Amino acid sequence: MAGLTLDTAGALAAARDLGASGWAAAELLLAIRIGMAEGSAARSEGEGKPNG
């Protein structure tokens, strides 16, 4: 996940605002990081391919 950044404190605060606490908040942060990594991988796989 090189090059990916996540404002962990801000994301944790948002998770708590949504009612998550403890492990639920940690799992939400993990899901966000995994989603960021998958999106980054998908974009890098698409580089160099023609659109259309």
C-alpha positions as CSV (number, residue, x, y, z in Angstrom):
1,M,0.0,0.0,0.0
2,A,2.9,2.3,-0.7
3,G,1.8,5.9,-1.4
4,L,-1.6,5.5,0.2
5,T,-2.4,7.7,3.2
6,L,-5.4,7.6,5.5
7,D,-6.1,10.2,8.2
8,T,-6.5,7.5,10.9
9,A,-7.6,9.9,13.6
10,G,-10.1,11.5,11.4
11,A,-11.4,8.2,10.1
12,L,-11.7,6.9,13.7
13,A,-13.6,10.0,14.7
14,A,-15.9,9.4,11.7
15,A,-16.4,5.8,12.6
16,R,-17.3,6.8,16.2
17,D,-19.7,9.5,14.8
18,L,-21.4,6.6,12.9
19,G,-21.8,4.7,16.2
20,A,-18.9,2.3,15.8
21,S,-16.6,1.7,18.8
22,G,-13.8,-0.7,19.8
23,W,-13.4,-3.6,17.3
24,A,-16.2,-2.3,15.0
25,A,-14.3,1.0,14.5
26,A,-11.0,-0.9,13.9
27,E,-12.7,-3.1,11.3
28,L,-14.2,-0.1,9.6
29,L,-10.8,1.4,9.3
30,L,-9.3,-1.8,8.0
31,A,-12.1,-2.0,5.4
32,I,-11.3,1.5,4.3
33,R,-7.6,0.8,3.9
34,I,-8.3,-2.4,2.0
35,G,-10.7,-0.5,-0.3
36,M,-8.0,2.1,-0.9
37,A,-5.5,-0.6,-1.7
38,E,-7.8,-2.4,-4.1
39,G,-8.7,0.9,-5.9
40,S,-5.1,1.8,-6.2
41,A,-4.3,-1.7,-7.7
42,A,-7.2,-1.4,-10.1
43,R,-6.0,2.0,-11.3
44,S,-2.4,0.8,-11.8
45,E,-3.6,-2.3,-13.7
46,G,-5.6,0.1,-16.0
47,E,-2.6,2.3,-16.8
48,G,-1.5,2.0,-20.3
49,K,-4.6,0.3,-21.5
50,P,-6.7,2.2,-24.1
51,N,-10.1,3.4,-23.1
52,G,-13.1,2.2,-25.1
